Amino acid sequence: MADYVRECLERTERYLTDKLIPFWATRLAEPEYGGFQANYDRHGCRTGVTEKTLLCQARSIFVLSHVARMGFEWPGCREMIAQGIAFLLRQFQDPVYGGYYWICEADGRVKADAKVIYGHAYLVYAFAEHALLTGEDRSREEAARLFDLIASRAADLRHGGFHEHFTRAFELACVRPDGVHAKSFDVHMHLMEAFTTLYELTREAHHRRALEQVIDLIFARMIEPEFGVGVSMFAPDWTPVPNVQLNTLWGSDRFDVKGKPPEVTSYGHNIEFAWLYLHSQDILGRPRSECTERVVPIFDHTAERGVDWEHGGLYVEGPRDGAATETNKEFWQQAEALVGFLDAYLLTGDEKYLKAFRNVHDFVFDKMINYEVGEWFPLLDRRGRVLWDYMGHNWKICYHTLRATCQVVLKLRQIVAGRRGQAPSRRGE
Amino acid sequence: MADYVRECLERTERYLTDKLIPFWATRLAEPEYGGFQANYDRHGCRTGVTEKTLLCQARSIFVLSHVARMGFEWPGCREMIAQGIAFLLRQFQDPVYGGYYWICEADGRVKADAKVIYGHAYLVYAFAEHALLTGEDRSREEAARLFDLIASRAADLRHGGFHEHFTRAFELACVRPDGVHAKSFDVHMHLMEAFTTLYELTREAHHRRALEQVIDLIFARMIEPEFGVGVSMFAPDWTPVPNVQLNTLWGSDRFDVKGKPPEVTSYGHNIEFAWLYLHSQDILGRPRSECTERVVPIFDHTAERGVDWEHGGLYVEGPRDGAATETNKEFWQQAEALVGFLDAYLLTGDEKYLKAFRNVHDFVFDKMINYEVGEWFPLLDRRGRVLWDYMGHNWKICYHTLRATCQVVLKLRQIVAGRRGQAPSRRGE
C-alpha cells in the first residue's frame, strides 16, 4: 500500500492546489455587496439564487481560515475573509435580541430572522478559527461572546444539551410537523466541533468543560455503542423520535412524508463524528489510544454497512443492523469518510480502513469531482451517475470538500512520514 | 380567627416599622469603606469580624430594594443601596475571569477568590430587584449579564441544572470531603428565586424558559412528591448523596462527621421553596390554583412534621417519614414558615395553616425576637432558650427576617381585606 499512499497524496495535493482552491478562491467572495456566495452551477457560473445564508457566511469564514492555517493559503485569502466578517457583523447581527439572523438578501436586508443554533455553532467555529489564524482580538472576543449567547439562550437546564430552533426573540420555535422541539445528533456534533476550536483558542476552563460535557452527552444519549451508530433526533428528554423534514430552510436532505425511524442511521454523520471526536481529544490533550473502544465500533459499522464495496463510495443511510436503504452517493458523506477512514487507519494500523479510504477516494476522484471546474457534484446514484449537478448552493458550500481534501493531504503526509500512531501535527509535517 | 389576624397584622406592622427596619437602617451600611456589614452582637454592637461576604452585599442590596418596593421605604434607603452597589462593583468584580469574588476584607481587598453560584444567584436577584425599584439601566444590564455568566459557566450541559462551586478561573471546585461535585436543592431554589425576579424585570423569553426549566427540574429531581419534601444534595447525575459540611466558608448549618443521609429533610427549605414557587407562578402569569397539587403535600408535611405543636416554632430537620431529629429552632426557618403558612392558607382557606402560622408567629414574637435591639436571635433550643445570641453575622443578614416580616404584613393585609384566593398584589393593598 506504500506506493498507493504516495501516489494518492500526490494526486490529492495536485487536485487541491490546481483545482479545488482556485475554484473557491475566485468565486466565494461576493463582489457587489460583500460576504460570501456559493450558488454556482455545473459550469461554475452563478445561479439565479442571490440570498445569503448564515451557514454559508460562517462556514466560509471557518474554512478559509482553516485552509490558511493548515498551510494552504493563497494571496488575497485573508482579505477575502476580512470582507466576509465585515459583511456578517454589519448585516447578520441582531442589535435588539442578540445573535445572528438565519438568511439575508444579497444586499444584507433580513430575509429570515430566526435564530438557529446550528448556524451559531458555525459562528463560534468561524471566529475561533479566524482568531487562531490571525490572533485578532475581535474574532476571539466574538467567539467567546457567542459561546455565552448559545449557553444562556439555548442550553436545556432541565435535560442537558441544547435546544436548537428559536424565533428572533429567542422563544423556542417548533420546526417539526409533529410539534416536537427536537434535539439532534447533527447539531450537538457541530457544537462539539465548535467548542473544540474555541477551547484550542482560549484554553478557558468553562470552554473545556462545555466540550467535555457535550462529548459525554453524545456518547450517553446519541450513540448506540452496540452498533456503533448515531441516532438522529430526540425529544427534549432524549427519547428518540423520527427524523423528519423541518419546516425551515435547512440543508437538502431527502424525506418522504412519514420521515425516518430512529433506527435509520447516517453513515456520513457517524464517521464525521468519530474523526471530529478524535480531534477533540487531541485538543483536550488526551491520547487517541484511549479512544479506541469508543470509535472502532463506529468506524467498523461505517466500513461494513456504509461503504459500497461493489460500486464504490459511501451510501447515505440505512438501518443500524441491516443493508443501506438510500444507496445514492452524496458529496459530504464521501468527504467525511475520507478523513475518518484515514484516522481509523492512523489509530489502529488496520489496513481494512485504508482499503475503505481507497474505495471512497477512487469513487470521488473518478466519479464525483467535476474536473471541468474543480468542485464535486452534490448527488450521484449508486453507480456514480450524476443526479444533481450544481457545484454549490446555500447548503453546499466549500466546508466539506475543502476541509476534507486538506485533511486528507495532511493525514497522507503523516502516513508517508511514518508517523502513524502519533497525534497529527498542524500541516501534517 | 378574624380578630387574631387583625391583631397580628397590627403587632407585626408595629414591630417592622418601630424595631426591625430601624435596626438595619442604622447598621447595615459600613461607613468606613462602603458596602454592607452584618456582624452585630446581641446588644447591636459590631463584633470583631470585619470581612465582607458576597452573600451579605448581594442580599442587602436585594432586601433593601425589596422592602422599598413593597412600600416600606425610609429616608436614605436608596442612597444606602447605591453606596453598596458602588462598593460591590468596585471591589468584588473580577476583571480577569468575570464574576464576583466570594469574600473581601473590610477595605475590599480580596480574601477568598472562589466563584460560588449561590452568591451569583443573589447578585441576579439583587440587581433585578434594584432595577425594578429604580428603573436603573445599569442594574438591569448587570442582572442580565450575570444570568449569561451563570448559564455559560455553571450550566451542566450533560445532566441539566447547575454546578455550584468554582475556582476563580471557573474550574470546577470540589468542596466536599467525599470528592462529589454536588448539586443542591438550596442553590437551585435560590436560582429559581433569582430567575423569577429577573423575568419580572425583563420579560425576556430566555429568562422565562430558564425559570420554567429550573422549576421542572426541581420537581422532577429534588422533591419527593409522596412525602412532600426536598432532598438536599445530589451527585451531578442527580443521585441523592448525604448532606455534609462543605470545605468552604458557607452558612452556619451544623453537621457531625458523617453528615446527614438524603432522607433527612429541611422543613425550612421545603416551605421556603413552596412559597417561592407560588410567587414564581404569579410572575409567570399562571393561576395559583393550578399549583395546589404540587404544594399542598409540602405545606402538610411542614405543618405535621416540622411544627413543634408543644413548644412552638419550626424544627430544623428530620427524616421525611418520622419525627424531627434536630429540634432546635433556628431563625430563618421560622421566617420562611411564617410566609409559607400564610400562602397555604390564602391558597386553600384551610384554617390548619393559619394555626400553624399562629404557632410560629407566637414563638418568634414571644421568644426569638430580641426586643432590646429588634433583630432575632439566630438559634434557640426546643423550648426557646437562647443558644446563640448574635444579631447578625456574615451568613445571618437581614434577608430572611426583613423580607419575611414585610411579606407577612402584606399577606395579613390581604386576608383582612378579604382577598383570599386572589394572587397577592404588590404592597398587599
Interface residues (C-beta under 8 A of the other chain):
Chain A: F147 D148 L149 A151 S152 R153 A155 D156 L157 R158 H159 G160 G161 F162 F166 T167 A169 F170 E171 L172 E204 A205 H206 R209 A210 Q213 V214 D216 L217 A220
Chain B: F147 D148 L149 A151 S152 R153 A155 D156 L157 R158 H159 G160 G161 F162 F166 T167 A169 F170 E171 L172 E204 A205 H206 R209 A210 Q213 V214 D216 L217 A220
